Amino acid sequence: MARAVARPFDPRVVLLQVVLAAACGFCLNRPAASAAAGVAIAVGLAVIGCRRQSLLLLAWTAGVNAVCQGILLVPSWGVAGAFVVVFFVLRKAVPLAGAALLFLNGVTVSRLIAVLTSWHVPKPFVLTLAVAYRFIPTVAGEVALIRDALAMRGRPLSLRSFVRAPREMTECVLVPLMMRCTRIADELAASATARGVESPAPRVSRHELRVGARDVALLAATLLCAAAVVAVEFV
């Protein structure tokens, strides 16, 4: 008997998670609040099915907060204090990284377009965001292919290689990457044209935007977590 596949969470709920997670990165200053936000976002990632990313975010949250607390035990760092600040910046970046992971893993391009279209967002903005959403992962894949090609030629893509031959390694990476980016841009433009992006008719979507019981539960949990994080920060 075939196993029923759970319906993905409503993208509007996930987008609310993204907004709240990004707001935490700008508003939180207390270590306890930052740690609570990191744990809450990690739980949110696990709920939408991204368990590996959830564990990575938990490890980042625990490691960075532990280092920051250890730094505070030292009275003065002198000149090294300029480098110590990096860890506090990384602590504030935990919610921002969580927001990026939620967006990339919780919202597909087609569902994002469906939501923005239902909100009557201007068409040029929707198209720009959709193309950028598809372009960035594609470029990351091209970088991985370039790295494999360089490794096969005995020139591994590493910090040591850049230090030993910065000009040569930069050329080996940038030239093929720029050529591939040009071709990818042409392919995305052709794909958009084939899908009738220039048609003046209203767009329709095969995705049904419907809030179910799972979405309501996730929304309630998200708002409770946000309220708890705000309480830890300001109370």
N, C-alpha and C positions, 0 to 999 in steps of 0.2 A: 504493500500500500504506500502510495507516495506521501511524503511528509510535507505538510503545509508550510509555505514560506511566510514568515512574519512580514507584514507590511512595514515599509520604512517609516520612520517618524516623520511627522509633518515638518517640512523645511522651515516653516515660520517659527516653530518652537526651537529648532536648532539655531536659527538666526538670532533669536532672543538670547540663547545661551552664548553665542559668539559676542554679542554686544555687551552683555554683562561681564563676560570674562575679560574682554578688552578694557572695559571701564575699571576693572579691578587693578589692572596694570598701571593705570594713571592715578588712582585714588588711594591705594593702600600704601601705608608706610610702616605699620607695626609688623614685627616678625611673625607674631601669632596669626594676624589677619592674612598675611601673605601665604603662610603655610596652610591655613584653612582654605583659602581660595584655590591653591594648588591641588589639595586633596579633593575638593568639590569638583573641580574641572576634570580631574583624573577619573572620578566616579562617573561623571557625565560621559566621558569617552568610553568607559567600559560598558555603560548602558546602551550606547548606540552601536556597540560591537567592535570597538577599537581597543582591544585588551592590551596589545603590545605597546601601542602609543601611551595607553594609560599607565602601564608599569614604568615606561621611560620617563613620563612626566612626574610620577611619584618619586622615582630615584633622583631626578633633577631637583625637585622640591626639597627632599630630605637632605641631599648633599650640600646644596647651596645654603640652606638655612643653618645646617650644622657648622659650615665654615664661617658664616657670618657671626654666629654666636661665639665661636672660638676667637674670632678677630676682636670682638668687643671685650674679651678678657685681658687683652694686652693693652697696657696704659698708653703706649705711644709706638707708632711704627716709623716715625721719621720720614726719610725720603721714600721708603717703600709704601707709605700711605697712599701715594698716587695709584699704585697698582692694586692695593687692597680694595679701593672703591669699585673696581670691576666686579667683585663678587656681590656687592650690594645692588649694582645695576642688573646683574644676572638674576638676583632675587626678584626684582620688580618685573623682569622680563618673563618670569614663569607664567603668569596669567595671559600675557600676550602670545606666548608660544602655544598655550592651551587653546586660545581662541583660534589661532591659525589651524591647529590640528582639528578642532571641531568643525571649522568651515570646510576644510579640504576633505574630511572623511564623512561628514554628516550631510552634506548638500551636494547633489550632482548638478551638472551644468543644466540639464533639461528641467530639473525641478526648480533650480534657481531662476531660470528664464520664466517658468510658469508663474512663480511667485511675484517677480518684478512686473510681469505683464498684468497680473491681476491687480497690482497696486498702481497701475497706470504710470509707471516710471517711463521717462522719455526713451524712445527706441534707440537713439545713438548711445546712450549710457548703458543700456542693457546689452547691446551688441559688443561694446568695448569691453565690458566686464566678462562676458561669455568667452570672447576670444582670448583675453588675458588668462582666464581660468584654464583654458585648454593649452595655451602656449607655454606656461611656466612648467608644468609637469613634462611636456614634450622636450623642452630644453634640458631639463634634468636628465632625461633618458639619453639625450645626445651626448651630454658630458660623460655619462657612464660608458657609452660606446667609444668615445675618444680616449678615455682612460684605458680601456681594454686594448685598443689599438696601439697606444704608446707602450703598454706593458709587453705586448708581443714583439715590439721592436727594440726591447731592452731599455726603454726610457720611461720608467714608472712615474706616474703623476703623483708626486709627493713634495713635501716642503724641502726636503734635501735636494731634490732635482732642481727646484726653482732657485735655491741658494747657490748651487754650483754653476748653473747655466740659466740665469733669469731670462735673458733675451731669447734664447733658443726655445726654452720651454713655453714662454708666453706666445711665441709665434706658432709653435706646434699645437697649442690649445685654441688660440683665438681665431686663426685663419679658418680651420675646418668648422669651428663653431659658428662663425659669422656666415659662412657659406650655407650651412645647414639651416640657420635661422631664416635666411632669405628664402630658401626653398620651403620651409615650414609655413612661413607667412603666406606664400603663394598658394600652398595647398589648403590652408585654412580659409583664405579668401574664395577659392574655387568651391570649397565645401559649403560655405555660407551662401554663395550664389546659387548652387544647385538646390539648396533647401528653401529657396524663395525668400531670401532675406530682404530683397528689394521690393517685394510685393506690397502694395498699399493695403491689401485686405487684412482684416484683423487676424492675429495669430490665434491658433488653437493648440491645445496641449493634450497629449494622451494621459498625462498625470492628473489624477483627481485630487484636488486640494480639500481634504476633509479631516477634521480634527476628531480623532477617536478617543477611546478610554485610555489607551497607552499614552497618547499625546497629552491628555489632561493630567495624567499622573506625572509625566515627565515635567510638564510646565509647573505643577505644584511643587515638585521636588526642587526644581531650579529656583523658584522664587523663595522657598524656605532656605535654601543654601545661601542665596544672595543676602537675605535678611540676617542670617547667622554671621556671615562674613562682615557685614556692615556693623552689627552689634559688637563683634570682637574689635573692630577698628575704632569705633567712635564712642563706645560705652565704657 
